[in-house]
Amino acid sequence: MGVLYVGQSQLQEPVEAANNDVMAPHFLVDPLWPKPLPNHWVQGNTIGVDVDERDHIFAVHRNTESQFMRIQEIGLYSGVAECCTPAPPILEFDLEGNLINAWGGPVEGAPYVWPESNHGIDVAPNGDIWIGGNGGPDSHVLVFTRDGEYVRTVGAPGAEMDSNSTTAYGRVAEIAIDAANDEVYFADGYVNKRVAVVDLNTGAFKRYWGAYGSTSVDDDADDAYVPGEPGPQVFRGPVHCAEPSNDGLVYVCDRGADRIQVFRTDGTYVREVIISPATLAQGSTWDIDFSPDEDQEFIYLADGQNFKIYI
């Protein structure tokens, strides 16, 4: 986890090496991945990606009409052209970029309420797919099999949002599964100002915490962020990631305050790091992932406001 120990000035420069022995990884964009979709489908804003044990890539995208230029992009859907129409929101690809399966979306009479705005996806060890949402009434998370069969709802759709609730959530931004402990972490979220943890097998609520490990969150507290001054005592939000690591820590993205806060899995506060502190608007700390080695030597941090990935 050495990346988060370096100073802010170092985080602004290209990383040459994490230590004397291992060079930081380099990546090249594959502009032809994935392959063109069938059925004149087009993909909207991709808002979550995860990979299962078969190396199949699951992506959730926003496929509602409002996400496209109706005449120019989804003319088939609009009845004015031969192409195109939004693809189903859950897309499964193989490593070569071939579409394997596609499913999801609202269904009349279904036993679930599909999110108003899709946001976040994670694949459980048994292949179940967990999906969040950050639309107006999205106070829940959905679970399906990898083939799109409904499993359960975690939370209560359309419930009042409250950072101290044990029954509902507040526009969950991201989901991260800790398979070793049968737990699921919610970055909760776009309204709530906390991390919430539920049981992987049942969805039952287990615990939550706010900034600096607080166990009671004041949703009305001052969350103003001013570069160069101490950050707010609550998450400014959106709380955009909550990623458990192999060494028993949880890395939380407080996007609007340009910071990552690190906790133990019980919510005990460990430290924080500020990333690109002059960033305002949407903030700098959007998402985190770890390198796939057992020691997780590298952390990848996505900064969507500045269009960067830090290693």
PyMOL commands that set and color helices and strands:
alter all, ss='L'
color gray80, all
select helices_A, chain A and resi 2-5+8-11+65-67+70-73+75-78+179-181+211-213+255-257
alter helices_A, ss='H'
color red, helices_A
select strands_A, chain A and resi 41-42+46-51+57-61+85-86+90-93+99-103+118-123+129-133+140-144+150-155+172-178+183-188+194-199+205-209+239-244+249-254+259-264+269-274+287-290+299-303+308-310
alter strands_A, ss='S'
color yellow, strands_A
deselect
rebuild
show_as cartoon
